[in-house]
Amino acid sequence: MPEIIRAAAVGSHAPHRFHPDTDNQLRRRCGIGDRHVHSRAVSASIRLLAVVEIGGFALLFAGFVLLLPHIVSKLALA
């Protein structure tokens, strides 16, 4: 799931490379041509990306903390 969200975020930012409208994407509707993405959709996707990134970090950190006693015991025996 995080890979899909990251790909969507990168894909949504790519068209802005060719237009001078990257000063604040949350301020107004953004789009190219006749198609527009509402600022609420952009804001929601940014918030979802933040939640997924924080959750991924928490999962990795929890795994590290849970394995830390095992790692320390192995180092003490060496």
Stockholm file with secondary structure:
# STOCKHOLM 1.0

chainA/1-78         MPEIIRAAAVGSHAPHRFHPDTDNQLRRRCGIGDRHVHSRAVSASIRLLAVVEIGGFALLFAGFVLLLPHIVSKLALA
#=GR chainA/1-78 SS CHHHHHHHHHHHHGGGGGSSCCSCTTTSCEEETTEEECHHHHHHHHHHHHHHHHHHHHHHHHHHHHHHHHHHHHHHHC
#=GC SS_cons        CHHHHHHHHHHHHGGGGGSSCCSCTTTSCEEETTEEECHHHHHHHHHHHHHHHHHHHHHHHHHHHHHHHHHHHHHHHC
//
